[in-house]
Protein backbone atom coordinates (compact mmCIF):
# COMPACT_ATOMS: atom_id res chain seq x y z
CA UNK A 1 0.00 0.00 0.00
CA UNK A 2 2.88 2.31 0.84
CA UNK A 3 4.47 1.59 -2.58
CA UNK A 4 1.14 2.45 -4.33
CA UNK A 5 1.01 5.85 -2.58
CA UNK A 6 4.57 6.66 -3.58
CA UNK A 7 3.86 5.73 -7.21
CA UNK A 8 0.78 8.00 -7.26
CA UNK A 9 2.78 10.94 -5.91
CA UNK A 10 5.50 10.39 -8.52
CA UNK A 11 2.99 10.26 -11.38
CA UNK A 12 1.28 13.44 -10.11
CA UNK A 13 4.62 15.25 -9.93
CA UNK A 14 5.56 14.14 -13.46
CA UNK A 15 2.20 15.26 -14.86
CA UNK A 16 2.52 18.72 -13.25
CA UNK A 17 6.05 19.11 -14.60
CA UNK A 18 5.01 18.25 -18.16
CA UNK A 19 2.08 20.70 -18.05
CA UNK A 20 4.28 23.60 -16.84
CA UNK A 21 6.90 22.97 -19.57
CA UNK A 22 4.32 22.94 -22.38
CA UNK A 23 2.80 26.25 -21.25
CA UNK A 24 6.15 28.02 -20.99
CA UNK A 25 7.33 26.81 -24.40
CA UNK A 26 4.15 27.87 -26.22
CA UNK A 27 4.05 31.38 -24.83
CA UNK A 28 7.79 31.87 -25.24
CA UNK A 29 7.57 30.94 -28.93
CA UNK A 30 4.70 33.33 -29.52
CA UNK A 31 6.60 36.18 -27.88
CA UNK A 32 9.67 35.74 -30.07
CA UNK A 33 11.81 33.82 -27.53
CA UNK A 34 12.83 36.32 -24.84
CA UNK A 35 15.71 34.14 -23.56
CA UNK A 36 18.16 34.89 -20.76
CA UNK A 37 16.77 36.13 -17.47
CA UNK A 38 13.80 37.75 -19.20
CA UNK A 39 10.46 35.93 -18.79
CA UNK A 40 9.89 33.95 -21.99
CA UNK A 41 6.22 34.92 -22.24
CA UNK A 42 7.01 38.65 -22.57
CA UNK A 43 7.75 40.42 -25.91
CA UNK A 44 10.68 42.80 -26.00
CA UNK A 45 8.78 44.98 -28.53
CA UNK A 46 6.65 47.58 -26.80
CA UNK A 47 5.17 49.23 -29.89
CA UNK A 48 5.50 49.63 -33.66
CA UNK A 49 3.69 52.73 -34.93
CA UNK A 50 3.48 54.71 -38.15
CA UNK A 51 4.58 58.34 -37.96
CA UNK A 52 2.10 59.33 -40.67
CA UNK A 53 -1.20 57.98 -41.94
CA UNK A 54 -0.37 58.95 -45.51
CA UNK A 55 2.61 60.28 -47.47
CA UNK A 56 3.80 60.89 -51.02
CA UNK A 57 6.72 59.62 -53.05
CA UNK A 58 7.66 61.01 -56.42
CA UNK A 59 7.93 58.78 -59.46
CA UNK A 60 11.42 57.35 -59.82
CA UNK A 61 12.36 58.63 -56.37
CA UNK A 62 13.61 56.23 -53.70
CA UNK A 63 12.92 56.88 -50.01
CA UNK A 64 13.79 54.93 -46.87
CA UNK A 65 10.71 53.41 -45.22
CA UNK A 66 12.39 53.73 -41.81
CA UNK A 67 11.59 57.46 -41.87
CA UNK A 68 7.88 56.64 -41.56
CA UNK A 69 7.66 54.28 -38.59
CA UNK A 70 8.92 54.06 -35.01
CA UNK A 71 9.72 50.83 -33.17
CA UNK A 72 10.18 50.86 -29.38
CA UNK A 73 11.14 48.20 -26.86
CA UNK A 74 10.72 47.72 -23.16
CA UNK A 75 14.48 48.12 -23.11
CA UNK A 76 17.09 49.15 -25.65
CA UNK A 77 16.63 47.02 -28.75
CA UNK A 78 19.47 45.33 -30.58
CA UNK A 79 19.88 45.65 -34.33
CA UNK A 80 18.42 42.17 -34.75
CA UNK A 81 15.40 42.99 -32.59
CA UNK A 82 14.69 46.10 -34.67
CA UNK A 83 14.39 44.14 -37.90
CA UNK A 84 11.08 44.43 -39.73
CA UNK A 85 9.39 43.02 -42.79
CA UNK A 86 8.02 45.62 -45.21
CA UNK A 87 5.35 44.87 -47.81
CA UNK A 88 3.51 46.89 -50.44
CA UNK A 89 -0.12 46.16 -51.26
CA UNK A 90 0.48 47.41 -54.81
CA UNK A 91 4.09 46.67 -55.86
CA UNK A 92 3.30 47.83 -59.41
CA UNK A 93 2.83 51.35 -58.02
CA UNK A 94 5.28 51.36 -55.09
CA UNK A 95 8.17 48.90 -55.06
CA UNK A 96 9.87 47.80 -51.85
CA UNK A 97 13.49 46.65 -51.92
CA UNK A 98 16.12 46.71 -49.20
CA UNK A 99 14.02 48.88 -46.90
CA UNK A 100 13.49 51.45 -49.63
CA UNK A 101 10.29 52.38 -51.46
CA UNK A 102 10.25 53.64 -55.03
CA UNK A 103 7.35 55.26 -56.87
CA UNK A 104 6.71 53.58 -60.22
CA UNK A 105 3.40 54.90 -61.57
CA UNK A 106 2.10 58.49 -61.43
CA UNK A 107 -1.11 58.69 -59.34
CA UNK A 108 -0.58 55.10 -58.15
CA UNK A 109 -1.36 54.25 -54.52
CA UNK A 110 -0.29 51.53 -52.13
CA UNK A 111 -0.53 50.58 -48.47
CA UNK A 112 2.86 49.93 -46.87
CA UNK A 113 2.79 47.49 -43.95
CA UNK A 114 5.69 47.19 -41.51
CA UNK A 115 5.80 44.06 -39.29
CA UNK A 116 8.28 43.28 -36.51
CA UNK A 117 10.32 40.13 -37.15
CA UNK A 118 10.94 39.80 -33.41
CA UNK A 119 7.21 39.99 -32.60
CA UNK A 120 4.93 39.53 -35.63
CA UNK A 121 1.93 40.63 -33.56
CA UNK A 122 3.33 44.18 -33.76
CA UNK A 123 2.78 45.98 -37.06
CA UNK A 124 1.68 49.30 -38.56
CA UNK A 125 0.74 50.65 -41.96
CA UNK A 126 0.43 53.88 -43.91
CA UNK A 127 -0.70 54.79 -47.41
CA UNK A 128 1.56 56.10 -50.17
CA UNK A 129 0.55 57.98 -53.31
CA UNK A 130 2.92 58.51 -56.24
CA UNK A 131 3.33 62.05 -57.60
CA UNK A 132 4.69 63.28 -60.88
CA UNK A 133 8.03 65.14 -61.13
CA UNK A 134 9.29 68.13 -63.11
CA UNK A 135 12.96 67.20 -62.80
CA UNK A 136 14.44 63.84 -63.74
CA UNK A 137 15.74 61.65 -60.90
CA UNK A 138 17.51 59.42 -63.40
CA UNK A 139 19.61 62.04 -65.15
CA UNK A 140 20.01 64.67 -62.41
CA UNK A 141 22.72 64.82 -59.78
CA UNK A 142 20.90 66.00 -56.67
CA UNK A 143 21.88 66.80 -53.10
CA UNK A 144 19.39 65.02 -50.85
CA UNK A 145 19.02 68.19 -48.76
CA UNK A 146 17.63 70.20 -51.70
CA UNK A 147 14.01 71.30 -51.26
CA UNK A 148 12.18 69.70 -54.19
CA UNK A 149 8.78 69.58 -52.48
CA UNK A 150 7.29 72.35 -54.66
CA UNK A 151 8.86 71.42 -57.99
CA UNK A 152 5.55 70.92 -59.81
CA UNK A 153 3.94 74.15 -61.06
CA UNK A 154 0.68 73.09 -59.40
CA UNK A 155 2.48 72.95 -56.04
CA UNK A 156 4.23 76.30 -56.40
CA UNK A 157 6.77 75.71 -59.14
CA UNK A 158 10.08 76.30 -57.38
CA UNK A 159 13.07 74.44 -55.94
CA UNK A 160 15.80 75.56 -53.53
CA UNK A 161 19.26 73.99 -53.55
CA UNK A 162 21.00 73.28 -50.27
CA UNK A 163 24.43 74.41 -51.39
CA UNK A 164 26.34 71.53 -49.85
CA UNK A 165 27.24 70.21 -53.28
CA UNK A 166 26.99 71.10 -56.95
CA UNK A 167 23.88 69.96 -58.81
CA UNK A 168 22.81 69.30 -62.40
CA UNK A 169 19.02 69.40 -62.23
CA UNK A 170 17.75 67.98 -65.51
CA UNK A 171 14.18 68.51 -66.72
CA UNK A 172 12.04 65.40 -66.98
CA UNK A 173 11.58 65.74 -70.75
CA UNK A 174 12.77 63.93 -73.86
CA UNK A 175 15.85 65.33 -75.62
CA UNK A 176 14.90 67.64 -78.45
CA UNK A 177 16.62 69.50 -81.29
CA UNK A 178 14.35 72.56 -81.05
CA UNK A 179 12.93 74.03 -77.85
CA UNK A 180 12.77 76.96 -75.43
CA UNK A 181 13.72 76.57 -71.77
CA UNK A 182 13.49 79.35 -69.20
CA UNK A 183 13.83 79.93 -65.48
CA UNK A 184 14.01 82.68 -62.88
CA UNK A 185 16.82 82.26 -60.39
CA UNK A 186 18.39 83.99 -57.42
CA UNK A 187 21.59 83.20 -55.52
CA UNK A 188 21.28 83.24 -51.72
CA UNK A 189 24.66 82.06 -50.49
CA UNK A 190 27.86 80.37 -51.61
CA UNK A 191 29.41 77.42 -49.82
CA UNK A 192 33.16 76.95 -50.26
CA UNK A 193 33.52 77.84 -53.93
CA UNK A 194 35.63 80.78 -55.13
CA UNK A 195 34.24 80.66 -58.68
CA UNK A 196 30.53 79.77 -58.45
CA UNK A 197 28.40 79.72 -61.58
CA UNK A 198 24.66 79.37 -62.20
CA UNK A 199 22.45 78.77 -65.19
CA UNK A 200 21.77 76.10 -67.80
CA UNK A 201 23.32 72.76 -68.56
CA UNK A 202 22.64 70.93 -71.82
CA UNK A 203 23.41 67.22 -72.08
CA UNK A 204 22.85 64.40 -74.53
CA UNK A 205 21.86 60.74 -74.36
CA UNK A 206 23.52 57.89 -76.20
CA UNK A 207 21.72 55.10 -78.07
CA UNK A 208 21.25 53.25 -74.75
CA UNK A 209 19.57 56.35 -73.27
CA UNK A 210 22.47 56.96 -70.93
CA UNK A 211 24.13 60.34 -70.49
CA UNK A 212 27.18 60.97 -72.64
CA UNK A 213 30.32 62.48 -71.12
CA UNK A 214 30.08 65.69 -73.17
CA UNK A 215 27.91 68.67 -72.20
CA UNK A 216 27.84 72.46 -72.03
CA UNK A 217 27.17 74.95 -69.22
CA UNK A 218 25.86 78.46 -69.96
CA UNK A 219 25.91 80.67 -66.90
CA UNK A 220 26.18 83.82 -64.84
CA UNK A 221 29.79 83.95 -63.68
CA UNK A 222 29.81 84.84 -59.99
CA UNK A 223 33.39 84.98 -58.61
CA UNK A 224 33.70 85.80 -54.95
CA UNK A 225 36.18 88.60 -55.71
CA UNK A 226 33.14 90.52 -56.99
CA UNK A 227 31.54 90.45 -53.52
CA UNK A 228 32.13 93.33 -51.11
CA UNK A 229 30.66 93.62 -47.62
CA UNK A 230 28.07 90.98 -48.36
CA UNK A 231 26.91 92.47 -51.66
CA UNK A 232 27.68 91.03 -55.10
CA UNK A 233 28.26 92.86 -58.36
CA UNK A 234 28.03 90.06 -60.92
CA UNK A 235 27.74 91.16 -64.55
CA UNK A 236 29.31 88.49 -66.78
CA UNK A 237 27.63 85.65 -68.66
CA UNK A 238 29.56 82.90 -70.41
CA UNK A 239 29.82 79.21 -71.22
CA UNK A 240 31.99 76.15 -70.76
CA UNK A 241 32.02 72.97 -72.84
CA UNK A 242 32.90 69.62 -71.29
CA UNK A 243 34.58 66.73 -73.10
CA UNK A 244 34.91 63.30 -71.54
CA UNK A 245 33.85 64.68 -68.12
CA UNK A 246 36.73 67.21 -68.27
CA UNK A 247 35.99 70.93 -68.32
CA UNK A 248 37.38 73.27 -70.97
CA UNK A 249 39.26 75.29 -68.35
CA UNK A 250 41.46 72.22 -67.85
CA UNK A 251 44.65 73.06 -69.77
CA UNK A 252 44.59 69.60 -71.37
CA UNK A 253 41.24 70.43 -72.99
CA UNK A 254 42.09 73.82 -74.48
CA UNK A 255 42.12 72.48 -78.04
CA UNK A 256 39.17 70.12 -77.58
CA UNK A 257 36.45 72.32 -76.11
CA UNK A 258 35.95 75.98 -75.22
CA UNK A 259 35.12 78.24 -72.31
CA UNK A 260 34.70 81.95 -71.75
CA UNK A 261 33.24 83.58 -68.64
CA UNK A 262 32.43 87.01 -70.13
CA UNK A 263 30.82 86.62 -73.55
CA UNK A 264 28.12 89.08 -72.47
CA UNK A 265 28.57 91.85 -69.89
CA UNK A 266 25.49 93.31 -68.22
CA UNK A 267 25.58 97.08 -67.60
CA UNK A 268 24.64 96.77 -63.91
CA UNK A 269 25.51 94.06 -61.40
CA UNK A 270 23.35 91.27 -59.99
CA UNK A 271 23.34 90.93 -56.19
CA UNK A 272 22.49 88.14 -53.77
CA UNK A 273 18.74 87.34 -53.57
CA UNK A 274 18.05 89.29 -56.76
CA UNK A 275 15.93 87.34 -59.23
CA UNK A 276 16.74 87.41 -62.92
CA UNK A 277 15.54 85.27 -65.83
CA UNK A 278 17.61 83.18 -68.21
CA UNK A 279 16.01 81.87 -71.40
CA UNK A 280 17.63 79.63 -73.99
CA UNK A 281 16.36 78.91 -77.49
CA UNK A 282 17.85 75.72 -78.90
CA UNK A 283 17.84 75.25 -82.68
CA UNK A 284 19.98 72.26 -83.59
CA UNK A 285 23.50 73.07 -82.35
CA UNK A 286 22.71 76.78 -81.95
CA UNK A 287 21.83 77.89 -78.40
CA UNK A 288 20.67 81.53 -78.15
CA UNK A 289 20.59 83.21 -74.74
CA UNK A 290 18.29 85.90 -73.36
CA UNK A 291 18.48 87.76 -70.04
CA UNK A 292 15.50 89.23 -68.22
CA UNK A 293 15.65 91.45 -65.15
CA UNK A 294 13.70 94.12 -63.30
CA UNK A 295 10.06 94.15 -62.19
CA UNK A 296 6.89 95.80 -63.43
CA UNK A 297 7.50 98.87 -65.58
CA UNK A 298 11.24 98.36 -65.17
CA UNK A 299 11.19 94.81 -66.52
CA UNK A 300 13.54 94.29 -69.44
CA UNK A 301 14.74 91.42 -71.63
CA UNK A 302 17.86 91.51 -73.78
CA UNK A 303 19.35 89.07 -76.27
CA UNK A 304 22.88 88.15 -75.14
CA UNK A 305 24.58 85.82 -77.62
CA UNK A 306 24.37 82.55 -79.53
CA UNK A 307 26.84 79.72 -79.22
CA UNK A 308 27.11 77.01 -81.85
CA UNK A 309 28.20 73.89 -80.04
CA UNK A 310 31.08 71.87 -81.44
CA UNK A 311 30.04 69.20 -83.93
CA UNK A 312 32.67 66.74 -82.69
CA UNK A 313 31.26 67.03 -79.16
CA UNK A 314 27.56 67.07 -79.91
CA UNK A 315 27.07 65.67 -83.40
CA UNK A 316 27.16 67.13 -86.89
CA UNK A 317 24.25 68.79 -88.67
CA UNK A 318 21.47 69.51 -86.19
CA UNK A 319 23.10 67.40 -83.50
CA UNK A 320 21.50 64.59 -81.56
CA UNK A 321 19.16 66.76 -79.53
CA UNK A 322 19.75 68.23 -76.07
CA UNK A 323 18.36 67.43 -72.64
CA UNK A 324 18.09 70.74 -70.73
CA UNK A 325 18.64 71.39 -67.05
CA UNK A 326 19.71 73.92 -64.43
CA UNK A 327 22.99 73.85 -62.52
CA UNK A 328 24.91 75.56 -59.74
CA UNK A 329 28.29 75.15 -58.07
CA UNK A 330 28.04 74.68 -54.27
CA UNK A 331 25.48 77.40 -53.63
CA UNK A 332 22.00 77.92 -52.32
CA UNK A 333 19.86 78.95 -55.29
CA UNK A 334 16.13 79.27 -55.93
CA UNK A 335 14.84 78.33 -59.38
CA UNK A 336 11.22 79.25 -60.06
CA UNK A 337 8.66 80.02 -62.79
CA UNK A 338 10.50 77.63 -65.09
CA UNK A 339 9.07 76.49 -68.41
CA UNK A 340 9.84 74.30 -71.40
CA UNK A 341 8.23 74.10 -74.85
CA UNK A 342 8.96 72.56 -78.23
CA UNK A 343 6.22 74.62 -79.92
CA UNK A 344 7.54 75.76 -83.31
CA UNK A 345 5.46 78.96 -83.35
CA UNK A 346 6.79 79.95 -79.92
CA UNK A 347 10.38 79.44 -81.13
CA UNK A 348 9.75 81.51 -84.25
CA UNK A 349 8.16 84.31 -82.23
CA UNK A 350 11.02 84.35 -79.72
CA UNK A 351 13.69 84.63 -82.41
CA UNK A 352 11.78 87.14 -84.56
CA UNK A 353 13.97 90.16 -85.23
CA UNK A 354 17.02 88.60 -83.56
CA UNK A 355 20.21 88.88 -85.53
CA UNK A 356 22.38 86.16 -84.10
CA UNK A 357 25.77 87.20 -82.82
CA UNK A 358 27.96 84.19 -82.18
CA UNK A 359 30.35 83.55 -79.34
CA UNK A 360 33.47 83.17 -81.46
CA UNK A 361 36.58 81.53 -80.04
CA UNK A 362 40.23 81.63 -81.05
CA UNK A 363 41.93 78.29 -80.37
CA UNK A 364 45.33 79.95 -80.51
CA UNK A 365 44.84 82.71 -77.96
CA UNK A 366 41.92 80.97 -76.22
CA UNK A 367 40.10 84.28 -76.34
CA UNK A 368 36.64 85.01 -77.69
CA UNK A 369 34.20 87.75 -78.52
CA UNK A 370 32.67 89.98 -75.86
CA UNK A 371 29.34 91.73 -76.12
CA UNK A 372 28.12 94.47 -73.81
CA UNK A 373 24.62 95.54 -72.96
CA UNK A 374 23.63 98.57 -75.03
Wavefront OBJ file of the C-alpha trace (Angstrom):
o trace
v 0.000 0.000 0.000
v 2.878 2.308 0.841
v 4.465 1.595 -2.581
v 1.145 2.453 -4.332
v 1.009 5.849 -2.584
v 4.570 6.657 -3.575
v 3.863 5.729 -7.213
v 0.782 7.997 -7.256
v 2.780 10.936 -5.913
v 5.495 10.385 -8.517
v 2.988 10.264 -11.381
v 1.284 13.445 -10.109
v 4.615 15.254 -9.933
v 5.560 14.144 -13.462
v 2.199 15.263 -14.858
v 2.524 18.716 -13.250
v 6.052 19.113 -14.603
v 5.011 18.248 -18.165
v 2.085 20.704 -18.053
v 4.277 23.596 -16.844
v 6.899 22.973 -19.573
v 4.324 22.943 -22.376
v 2.799 26.252 -21.247
v 6.152 28.024 -20.992
v 7.332 26.813 -24.397
v 4.150 27.871 -26.221
v 4.046 31.381 -24.833
v 7.788 31.868 -25.244
v 7.570 30.943 -28.928
v 4.696 33.331 -29.516
v 6.600 36.183 -27.885
v 9.669 35.745 -30.067
v 11.813 33.823 -27.529
v 12.828 36.316 -24.841
v 15.707 34.142 -23.558
v 18.163 34.893 -20.760
v 16.767 36.130 -17.474
v 13.798 37.753 -19.204
v 10.465 35.930 -18.792
v 9.887 33.950 -21.992
v 6.218 34.920 -22.240
v 7.015 38.653 -22.575
v 7.745 40.416 -25.908
v 10.678 42.802 -25.995
v 8.778 44.977 -28.531
v 6.654 47.580 -26.798
v 5.174 49.235 -29.893
v 5.500 49.630 -33.657
v 3.689 52.727 -34.931
v 3.483 54.708 -38.152
v 4.583 58.338 -37.960
v 2.096 59.334 -40.666
v -1.196 57.984 -41.938
v -0.370 58.955 -45.514
v 2.613 60.276 -47.469
v 3.795 60.885 -51.017
v 6.718 59.617 -53.055
v 7.663 61.010 -56.424
v 7.930 58.783 -59.462
v 11.420 57.351 -59.822
v 12.363 58.634 -56.372
v 13.607 56.231 -53.703
v 12.920 56.882 -50.007
v 13.790 54.928 -46.872
v 10.709 53.413 -45.223
v 12.392 53.730 -41.807
v 11.591 57.456 -41.867
v 7.882 56.644 -41.565
v 7.663 54.280 -38.591
v 8.920 54.057 -35.015
v 9.725 50.829 -33.165
v 10.180 50.862 -29.380
v 11.137 48.202 -26.864
v 10.718 47.720 -23.164
v 14.476 48.115 -23.105
v 17.095 49.147 -25.648
v 16.633 47.024 -28.753
v 19.471 45.330 -30.576
v 19.877 45.648 -34.332
v 18.416 42.168 -34.752
v 15.402 42.986 -32.589
v 14.692 46.098 -34.674
v 14.395 44.142 -37.904
v 11.082 44.435 -39.726
v 9.388 43.019 -42.795
v 8.023 45.620 -45.212
v 5.352 44.868 -47.812
v 3.512 46.890 -50.439
v -0.120 46.158 -51.255
v 0.483 47.408 -54.808
v 4.085 46.674 -55.859
v 3.305 47.832 -59.408
v 2.830 51.349 -58.019
v 5.281 51.356 -55.087
v 8.167 48.896 -55.061
v 9.867 47.795 -51.847
v 13.492 46.646 -51.919
v 16.117 46.714 -49.200
v 14.018 48.881 -46.898
v 13.486 51.449 -49.628
v 10.287 52.378 -51.458
v 10.251 53.637 -55.035
v 7.345 55.258 -56.873
v 6.706 53.582 -60.223
v 3.396 54.904 -61.566
v 2.103 58.489 -61.427
v -1.108 58.693 -59.336
v -0.576 55.103 -58.150
v -1.362 54.252 -54.523
v -0.289 51.527 -52.129
v -0.526 50.583 -48.475
v 2.857 49.934 -46.869
v 2.794 47.495 -43.949
v 5.692 47.186 -41.512
v 5.802 44.064 -39.287
v 8.277 43.281 -36.505
v 10.322 40.135 -37.149
v 10.937 39.801 -33.414
v 7.210 39.992 -32.597
v 4.931 39.531 -35.635
v 1.927 40.633 -33.565
v 3.327 44.177 -33.757
v 2.780 45.983 -37.060
v 1.679 49.297 -38.561
v 0.742 50.646 -41.963
v 0.429 53.883 -43.911
v -0.697 54.791 -47.412
v 1.556 56.097 -50.172
v 0.549 57.978 -53.314
v 2.919 58.513 -56.240
v 3.331 62.049 -57.598
v 4.687 63.280 -60.876
v 8.027 65.140 -61.131
v 9.293 68.134 -63.106
v 12.960 67.195 -62.804
v 14.443 63.841 -63.737
v 15.741 61.654 -60.898
v 17.512 59.416 -63.397
v 19.613 62.042 -65.148
v 20.007 64.666 -62.410
v 22.722 64.816 -59.777
v 20.897 65.998 -56.674
v 21.882 66.799 -53.104
v 19.391 65.017 -50.847
v 19.019 68.187 -48.764
v 17.631 70.201 -51.697
v 14.011 71.303 -51.264
v 12.176 69.703 -54.194
v 8.775 69.584 -52.485
v 7.289 72.348 -54.656
v 8.856 71.422 -57.988
v 5.545 70.920 -59.806
v 3.937 74.153 -61.063
v 0.675 73.085 -59.400
v 2.479 72.947 -56.037
v 4.230 76.304 -56.402
v 6.767 75.706 -59.144
v 10.079 76.296 -57.377
v 13.070 74.442 -55.937
v 15.799 75.556 -53.531
v 19.260 73.988 -53.550
v 20.998 73.284 -50.266
v 24.428 74.409 -51.394
v 26.338 71.532 -49.850
v 27.237 70.208 -53.275
v 26.986 71.096 -56.948
v 23.880 69.957 -58.813
v 22.814 69.299 -62.399
v 19.016 69.400 -62.232
v 17.746 67.983 -65.514
v 14.184 68.512 -66.717
v 12.040 65.399 -66.985
v 11.577 65.738 -70.753
v 12.771 63.929 -73.857
v 15.847 65.331 -75.615
v 14.902 67.644 -78.454
v 16.615 69.504 -81.286
v 14.351 72.564 -81.047
v 12.935 74.030 -77.846
v 12.770 76.962 -75.425
v 13.718 76.569 -71.770
v 13.490 79.352 -69.201
v 13.832 79.934 -65.480
v 14.011 82.682 -62.884
v 16.821 82.257 -60.389
v 18.387 83.995 -57.417
v 21.586 83.197 -55.515
v 21.278 83.237 -51.718
v 24.658 82.056 -50.493
v 27.857 80.366 -51.611
v 29.411 77.420 -49.817
v 33.157 76.947 -50.258
v 33.523 77.840 -53.925
v 35.628 80.780 -55.134
v 34.237 80.656 -58.677
v 30.530 79.774 -58.452
v 28.398 79.719 -61.581
v 24.659 79.374 -62.196
v 22.455 78.770 -65.187
v 21.773 76.104 -67.801
v 23.323 72.756 -68.559
v 22.635 70.933 -71.821
v 23.407 67.224 -72.076
v 22.852 64.397 -74.533
v 21.864 60.735 -74.355
v 23.524 57.894 -76.203
v 21.719 55.100 -78.066
v 21.249 53.253 -74.753
v 19.572 56.353 -73.269
v 22.471 56.962 -70.930
v 24.131 60.343 -70.494
v 27.183 60.974 -72.644
v 30.321 62.476 -71.120
v 30.079 65.693 -73.168
v 27.914 68.667 -72.197
v 27.840 72.464 -72.033
v 27.173 74.947 -69.218
v 25.862 78.464 -69.959
v 25.907 80.675 -66.901
v 26.176 83.820 -64.845
v 29.792 83.947 -63.682
v 29.814 84.836 -59.988
v 33.385 84.984 -58.612
v 33.701 85.797 -54.947
v 36.177 88.598 -55.709
v 33.137 90.518 -56.985
v 31.541 90.447 -53.521
v 32.130 93.330 -51.115
v 30.659 93.623 -47.617
v 28.074 90.975 -48.361
v 26.912 92.467 -51.663
v 27.676 91.033 -55.098
v 28.261 92.860 -58.362
v 28.031 90.065 -60.922
v 27.737 91.157 -64.547
v 29.310 88.488 -66.777
v 27.627 85.647 -68.658
v 29.559 82.897 -70.408
v 29.823 79.213 -71.223
v 31.993 76.149 -70.759
v 32.020 72.974 -72.840
v 32.896 69.623 -71.294
v 34.582 66.730 -73.096
v 34.910 63.299 -71.536
v 33.849 64.678 -68.120
v 36.728 67.209 -68.267
v 35.986 70.935 -68.320
v 37.383 73.266 -70.969
v 39.258 75.293 -68.346
v 41.464 72.219 -67.851
v 44.646 73.058 -69.772
v 44.587 69.599 -71.368
v 41.243 70.432 -72.993
v 42.091 73.821 -74.482
v 42.123 72.476 -78.039
v 39.173 70.121 -77.582
v 36.453 72.316 -76.112
v 35.955 75.985 -75.220
v 35.125 78.244 -72.305
v 34.699 81.953 -71.751
v 33.238 83.580 -68.639
v 32.431 87.011 -70.126
v 30.823 86.622 -73.547
v 28.122 89.083 -72.474
v 28.573 91.847 -69.893
v 25.493 93.311 -68.219
v 25.584 97.081 -67.603
v 24.643 96.768 -63.912
v 25.513 94.064 -61.405
v 23.351 91.270 -59.986
v 23.342 90.934 -56.194
v 22.487 88.145 -53.768
v 18.742 87.338 -53.575
v 18.055 89.285 -56.765
v 15.925 87.336 -59.228
v 16.738 87.414 -62.919
v 15.544 85.274 -65.833
v 17.611 83.176 -68.210
v 16.007 81.873 -71.404
v 17.626 79.630 -73.989
v 16.357 78.911 -77.492
v 17.848 75.720 -78.900
v 17.843 75.255 -82.676
v 19.977 72.257 -83.593
v 23.497 73.068 -82.351
v 22.705 76.782 -81.945
v 21.835 77.891 -78.398
v 20.668 81.528 -78.148
v 20.587 83.210 -74.738
v 18.288 85.903 -73.363
v 18.482 87.763 -70.037
v 15.497 89.229 -68.223
v 15.647 91.450 -65.151
v 13.702 94.118 -63.303
v 10.063 94.146 -62.191
v 6.890 95.803 -63.425
v 7.498 98.870 -65.577
v 11.237 98.363 -65.166
v 11.188 94.810 -66.517
v 13.543 94.295 -69.442
v 14.739 91.423 -71.630
v 17.862 91.508 -73.785
v 19.350 89.070 -76.268
v 22.876 88.154 -75.137
v 24.580 85.821 -77.618
v 24.373 82.548 -79.532
v 26.845 79.718 -79.219
v 27.109 77.013 -81.853
v 28.202 73.888 -80.042
v 31.084 71.865 -81.441
v 30.037 69.196 -83.926
v 32.666 66.744 -82.694
v 31.263 67.027 -79.165
v 27.559 67.068 -79.910
v 27.066 65.668 -83.400
v 27.158 67.128 -86.889
v 24.252 68.786 -88.666
v 21.474 69.511 -86.186
v 23.098 67.398 -83.504
v 21.497 64.586 -81.558
v 19.161 66.758 -79.529
v 19.752 68.230 -76.074
v 18.360 67.431 -72.640
v 18.085 70.744 -70.727
v 18.641 71.387 -67.053
v 19.707 73.918 -64.434
v 22.987 73.847 -62.518
v 24.913 75.559 -59.738
v 28.287 75.146 -58.070
v 28.041 74.679 -54.271
v 25.481 77.403 -53.633
v 21.996 77.922 -52.318
v 19.863 78.951 -55.293
v 16.132 79.270 -55.931
v 14.836 78.335 -59.378
v 11.219 79.247 -60.061
v 8.665 80.024 -62.789
v 10.497 77.626 -65.088
v 9.072 76.493 -68.408
v 9.840 74.303 -71.401
v 8.228 74.105 -74.845
v 8.959 72.564 -78.233
v 6.224 74.621 -79.917
v 7.545 75.762 -83.312
v 5.459 78.960 -83.350
v 6.794 79.950 -79.921
v 10.377 79.440 -81.129
v 9.750 81.513 -84.255
v 8.162 84.314 -82.231
v 11.021 84.355 -79.725
v 13.689 84.631 -82.408
v 11.781 87.144 -84.555
v 13.968 90.163 -85.230
v 17.022 88.596 -83.558
v 20.214 88.876 -85.535
v 22.384 86.156 -84.104
v 25.775 87.199 -82.815
v 27.965 84.190 -82.180
v 30.354 83.548 -79.341
v 33.472 83.169 -81.461
v 36.579 81.532 -80.038
v 40.232 81.626 -81.046
v 41.929 78.287 -80.371
v 45.328 79.954 -80.506
v 44.838 82.708 -77.964
v 41.923 80.968 -76.216
v 40.095 84.283 -76.338
v 36.643 85.013 -77.691
v 34.195 87.747 -78.521
v 32.666 89.982 -75.860
v 29.340 91.729 -76.120
v 28.123 94.473 -73.813
v 24.619 95.543 -72.960
v 23.627 98.569 -75.029
l 1 2 3 4 5 6 7 8 9 10 11 12 13 14 15 16 17 18 19 20 21 22 23 24 25 26 27 28 29 30 31 32 33 34 35 36 37 38 39 40 41 42 43 44 45 46 47 48 49 50 51 52 53 54 55 56 57 58 59 60 61 62 63 64 65 66 67 68 69 70 71 72 73 74 75 76 77 78 79 80 81 82 83 84 85 86 87 88 89 90 91 92 93 94 95 96 97 98 99 100 101 102 103 104 105 106 107 108 109 110 111 112 113 114 115 116 117 118 119 120 121 122 123 124 125 126 127 128 129 130 131 132 133 134 135 136 137 138 139 140 141 142 143 144 145 146 147 148 149 150 151 152 153 154 155 156 157 158 159 160 161 162 163 164 165 166 167 168 169 170 171 172 173 174 175 176 177 178 179 180 181 182 183 184 185 186 187 188 189 190 191 192 193 194 195 196 197 198 199 200 201 202 203 204 205 206 207 208 209 210 211 212 213 214 215 216 217 218 219 220 221 222 223 224 225 226 227 228 229 230 231 232 233 234 235 236 237 238 239 240 241 242 243 244 245 246 247 248 249 250 251 252 253 254 255 256 257 258 259 260 261 262 263 264 265 266 267 268 269 270 271 272 273 274 275 276 277 278 279 280 281 282 283 284 285 286 287 288 289 290 291 292 293 294 295 296 297 298 299 300 301 302 303 304 305 306 307 308 309 310 311 312 313 314 315 316 317 318 319 320 321 322 323 324 325 326 327 328 329 330 331 332 333 334 335 336 337 338 339 340 341 342 343 344 345 346 347 348 349 350 351 352 353 354 355 356 357 358 359 360 361 362 363 364 365 366 367 368 369 370 371 372 373 374
